[in-house]
Amino acid sequence: MSQLKNELNDLASLSSGELVVGLPPMMGVAFFAPVVSAFRARYPGVELKMVEEGALGIEHSIRSGALEIGLAVLPVDNQIFDQFAVVRDPLCLIAPAGSPGMGNR
């Protein structure tokens, strides 16, 4: 955990460079538009590159160094990756009202 805090502190002092982030297609760039806007305002000299990949592709790309950070659906191997939650809203299944098996949840 201390390594993750150190890396975030390093990020806070960035004035130039590039950050390559992996996003799962389900999340998409549009989902993170407010985050991207805030990042660009705070770090105008840092180029933010986003790459869409599936969860396993993101994990592989981080291990290989092609990505610096990425979003993943838990669980991930905490022996290999440091992690922290960025979204707490659960996904939910939706179906037309009255669909069999859905009940009143």
Long-range contacts (C-beta under 8 A, 24 or more apart in sequence): 1-82, 3-82, 4-82, 4-83, 4-84, 7-82, 14-43, 14-45, 14-46, 15-43, 15-45, 15-46, 16-45, 16-46, 17-45, 17-46, 17-47, 18-46, 18-47, 18-48, 18-49, 19-46, 19-47, 19-48, 19-49, 19-68, 19-69, 20-49, 20-50, 20-51, 20-66, 20-67, 20-68, 21-48, 21-49, 21-50, 21-51, 21-67, 21-68, 21-69, 21-70, 21-71, 22-50, 22-51, 22-52, 22-53, 22-57, 22-58, 22-61, 22-62, 22-67, 22-69, 22-70, 22-71, 23-50, 23-51, 23-52, 23-53, 23-58, 23-70, 23-71, 24-52, 24-53, 24-54, 24-55, 24-58, 24-71, 24-72, 24-73, 25-52, 25-53, 25-54, 27-71, 28-52
